[in-house]
Amino acid sequence: MNRCMRHAAVFCALLLAAVLVNTARVQVVQAGKFTGNPANRRIAIERYHQPRGNILVGGQRVTGSRATLGQLRYERTYLEGPLYAPVTGFASQTYGATLLEGTEDALLSGTSATLDTTPLWHELTRARQRGGDVDTTIDPAAQRAAYAGLAGRRGAVAALDPATGRILALVSSPSYDPSLLSGSGPGVTAAWTRLNADRDQPMLDRAIRQTYPPGSTFKVVTAAAALQQGLVRDVMAPTNSPDPYRLEGTLVDLTNESDGCRDASVYDAFRISCNTVFAKLGTDLGPHGVVDQAQAFGFNDTRLRIPASVAKSTVDTGMGPDQVGLSSIGQFDTTATPLQMAMVAAAVGNGGKLMRPYLVDRVTNHNGITVSSGHPSLLHQAVSARTARQLQTLMEAVVTDGTGGNAAIPGAVVGGKTGTAQHGLANTGTPYAWFISYARPENVDHATVAVAVVVEDAEAQRADISGGGNAAPIAKAVMQAVLSSPVPTGEFSSPSGN
Amino acid sequence: MSAPSATAPTAPPPPAPQRSRRRGVELSLIVAAVLVSMYGYAEVGLARNGAVPPGTLGYGAGLAGLALLAHLAVRTCAAYADPLLLPIAVLLNGIGLVLIYRLDLEPSLGPRAAPAQLIWSATGVGLFIVVVLALRDHRLLARYAYICVTLALVLLVAPIAFPAVNGAKIWVRFAGFSLQPGEFAKVLLAVFFAAYLSANRAALAYTGRKVLRRIQLPTGRVLGPVLAIWLMSVGVLAVERDLGASLLFFCLFVVMLYVATGRTGWIAVGLLLASLGAYAAGRLEPHVHSRVLDWLHPFRTIDAGLGPSQLAQSLFAFADGGVLGTGLGQGYSYLIGFAAKSDFVLATAGEELGLVGLSALLLLYALLVNRGFKAGLSLRDPFGRLLAAGLASILALQVFVIAGGVMDLIPLTGMAMPFLAQGGSSVVTNWIIVAVLIRISDRARRPDPADGPGPDVPVPPAARTGEAPR
């Protein structure tokens, strides 16, 4: 009987050992498969179990969290949703997260290891980590000015600090309230369907995700190439260009909206935006001359992150001579995001140095300790300092004595370029009005703000004046807002109490 | 176990190698068990509300009081009992209360269950004390073998008169109480099996016709009771849809039969009958059939677009725990929903204590089973040995059936995890099992040779008849 009892005991031991081995299978070997199962709600529950960290603008939070009675406890709220939607994106329990909410998700939701200043201690206590706060570089005054300037028209504004690359404003219009998408109920699904069906595409972040034909604003790039590569040495010298100009190898004659373009100097051609002069300059430069300069300003870059990815601004690298001519005046298949064109203006205003644009100033953990911060870094030396000075002369003339007079600010030096981009079948669509510019206080040697404005449904006629008429006042308002902000320039004091 | 210990209380000079009582060891282990449970209770509160719950001291005092009373009973009436049995039971019961208290904090799981569970635990400890005090010699139980089996059958049949709860007719409800009489039947059947088998060992082991040279078929006369038990298991399954209980009864009987006779032929017969029954149930009974499908394809409801089944949720919970667990109070095992505090309580342990904690729990069960078998092995009387083996096997089988079920090792069958799961009948029954094991181990280790049973202890007449129960 002893032997049999031992057998029975061994049998029981085997049963328990089988359970133990199976435990290791479920909890370790196959755990990843089970945890990753889409039907497993744990990841979603854990994610929304605590209030999400906030996104800050100018030190003030523009997001919040609301406790609900549902299984997914906390929902995102937005204090001024439509104003900051192109910055924050949305954080939806149903549709995921976009823009900053998406790229900084690990920090905001608290899963990122970088938030943890005492990782060993937390490994021991296994405490749940709170979400961190993301402080943006946005200047609230500039953001408001841009949003008010667009006033619901379709369009976008991007503004930069040229010296650092800090993004000061990102506005897309018409906008939407991301808090409509926060939860998980049928109302969220309905809002999602409605927003996606809207012909105005309110969820499209036009400032970084939509590309437009840049039109005449691209002449800054063409002029930069001509000056940088020595094709033009004196901006005041005549360029020996005809009006109209026949594109090489075609029967197409290019004309101008303004008079006085025949044989005009680069200075005048830029000031009054002569298509003929710049098409000829581009053709003379050749495809490489234009494309290389455009790429030095950031075109054809698919890897730019601010940290949300920025749509690629394109200059065709395989163009014939006639296409180079058209590209040089921002037509053909050249396209650019508003942020890209702001970068062009910024590089000119910053003495040729193109700084990498960034949106996250710093990230703090729940205890207020900074765990990471953005630093200025050079993206490209777009043009030499000398070329930059020549370009500044051209762009400042546009404002003082050309198509961009609406952007002039008393007490500040402003350089700009208007543009009207034709689009649609046979260019019949309402043209896009562009204005790109930079500004600096008179006593500072580099620009402190650069702006690009696009207004899609410009009311005016198809004339360059529409860029100056519709877009330039918005750019002016944004630049003024930045120039009068105490931070980050410091040169202009804010209106004080006395 | 038999080695003399330096810490033994040595009142008179021992004439022979003195077997130590080791009650001091038991007491210190009990203190440790209570402290571990209190720590768990406090940790739940700290994790959920950032503060030690106000009831911690009361809970600890209650558990400690119960454990001390049990310890005093053992110290006075079963001084030579195995010192590990009681602390393990206290620790498992304490952790069970912590887990239920933790699950009570989830409003989706219905009303609070921990206070009732504490009362049931107290009842269980009370019965433990009664058994330890009243049952002076475990062999007395053999006298009541047929009373036991009759009572067991009545208990098993009783739930038929009551409405089914969630598809299983295993509950008896009266005056606001609900009992699972099948739980008590386990112990009664183990007593009966031990008595019947010890009385009929010779007939079962040595009679019958040989076929195929080696395998000796049992005669019809002794085969009768085996078939009767098999029929009873199938009947329980068919009428009450209690897959787990029928599996347990049958396995228990086969194991005890093998221990009593040592004949592998019985195992063959048992396996044959079990597979027949399992096959028939799997094919004919839709409830069982769906359990088998769930076992083979735990995520089939997800694939069908119906969302995760309880078994899938249970697997998710275990997987979430990983090696170290999420920490008490920080898991999401409430997603399992219904029965999260009872059948699926192990999933909460797995998620919040991790593989480490779960291994510790399983080792505690293994140790409990091991001590049960060890007590039986040191006894001389066949009834006591069979009873010890049977009770230890009940614990092991229960752990295997429910732990294997919730972790998709075998088809899921409803059964309570001993001491951990919510359920008064279960916790009371397990305390009785431990009480009987304490008695048996006390007898096994008692030094007095006059008291030690010889090899041919008279078997009580009641068990001698050897007739099959009808």
Chai-1 contact restraints between the chains, C-beta under 6 A:
chainA,res_idxA,chainB,res_idxB,connection_type,confidence,min_distance_angstrom,max_distance_angstrom,comment,restraint_id
A,C4,B,Y258,contact,1.0,0.0,6.0,A-B,restraint_1
A,C4,B,V259,contact,1.0,0.0,6.0,A-B,restraint_2
A,C4,B,G262,contact,1.0,0.0,6.0,A-B,restraint_3
A,M5,B,V259,contact,1.0,0.0,6.0,A-B,restraint_4
A,M5,B,L377,contact,1.0,0.0,6.0,A-B,restraint_5
A,M5,B,A389,contact,1.0,0.0,6.0,A-B,restraint_6
A,A8,B,V255,contact,1.0,0.0,6.0,A-B,restraint_7
A,A8,B,V259,contact,1.0,0.0,6.0,A-B,restraint_8
A,A8,B,A389,contact,1.0,0.0,6.0,A-B,restraint_9
A,A9,B,F373,contact,1.0,0.0,6.0,A-B,restraint_10
A,C12,B,V369,contact,1.0,0.0,6.0,A-B,restraint_11
A,C12,B,S393,contact,1.0,0.0,6.0,A-B,restraint_12
A,C12,B,A396,contact,1.0,0.0,6.0,A-B,restraint_13
A,L15,B,A396,contact,1.0,0.0,6.0,A-B,restraint_14
A,L15,B,F400,contact,1.0,0.0,6.0,A-B,restraint_15
A,L16,B,L362,contact,1.0,0.0,6.0,A-B,restraint_16
A,L16,B,A366,contact,1.0,0.0,6.0,A-B,restraint_17
A,V19,B,F400,contact,1.0,0.0,6.0,A-B,restraint_18
A,V19,B,A403,contact,1.0,0.0,6.0,A-B,restraint_19
A,V19,B,G404,contact,1.0,0.0,6.0,A-B,restraint_20
A,L20,B,L362,contact,1.0,0.0,6.0,A-B,restraint_21
A,N22,B,M407,contact,1.0,0.0,6.0,A-B,restraint_22
A,N22,B,L409,contact,1.0,0.0,6.0,A-B,restraint_23
A,T23,B,L358,contact,1.0,0.0,6.0,A-B,restraint_24
A,V26,B,F318,contact,1.0,0.0,6.0,A-B,restraint_25
A,V26,B,M407,contact,1.0,0.0,6.0,A-B,restraint_26
A,Q27,B,F318,contact,1.0,0.0,6.0,A-B,restraint_27
A,Q27,B,G321,contact,1.0,0.0,6.0,A-B,restraint_28
A,Q27,B,G322,contact,1.0,0.0,6.0,A-B,restraint_29
A,Q27,B,L355,contact,1.0,0.0,6.0,A-B,restraint_30
A,A31,B,A319,contact,1.0,0.0,6.0,A-B,restraint_31
A,A31,B,G322,contact,1.0,0.0,6.0,A-B,restraint_32
A,F34,B,L315,contact,1.0,0.0,6.0,A-B,restraint_33
A,F34,B,F316,contact,1.0,0.0,6.0,A-B,restraint_34
A,F34,B,A319,contact,1.0,0.0,6.0,A-B,restraint_35
A,T35,B,A319,contact,1.0,0.0,6.0,A-B,restraint_36
A,A39,B,I302,contact,1.0,0.0,6.0,A-B,restraint_37
A,A39,B,P308,contact,1.0,0.0,6.0,A-B,restraint_38
A,N40,B,F316,contact,1.0,0.0,6.0,A-B,restraint_39
A,R42,B,D320,contact,1.0,0.0,6.0,A-B,restraint_40
A,R42,B,Y332,contact,1.0,0.0,6.0,A-B,restraint_41
A,I45,B,Y332,contact,1.0,0.0,6.0,A-B,restraint_42
A,R126,B,G327,contact,1.0,0.0,6.0,A-B,restraint_43
